[in-house]
Amino acid sequence: MFSPKAKLRAAAVVATAAALIGVGTGSASASDWPSLKWGGYLYTGYHNTGSEIVVDLTDFGTCHTLSEPISSVMIVSETANLHTYTGADCTGFSFAYGGLRQTDVTPPQLSYRVTPLTG
């Protein structure tokens, strides 16, 4: 028989796992996202909605400042990483996406650069 302490610990583990996999009301599921497609894309809305900006994944190193902030990213590439930044001119906090990724970004990002995928 489990002690009350062990039962509480098991309940905490189950609750944490449920939260991490998004079980519950209002959580996003894979069906809420559009299908993946090859290339790099930035979107002004969450879940790849709004205006789409196509990223040239061969333009390594160039910083691009966006005319409006982006709120989601999709990248499917075997050769490139996509770095987004909270500030214009690739300043502020940086976030890196590579390989196969589709995600909402917070806070909205104002610039980006492409780098080679190394592994």
Summary of the structure (lengths in Angstrom):
residues: 119
radius of gyration: 18.4
end to end distance: 48.5
largest distance: 62.2
contacts: 308
relative contact order: 0.19
helix: 19%
strand: 50%
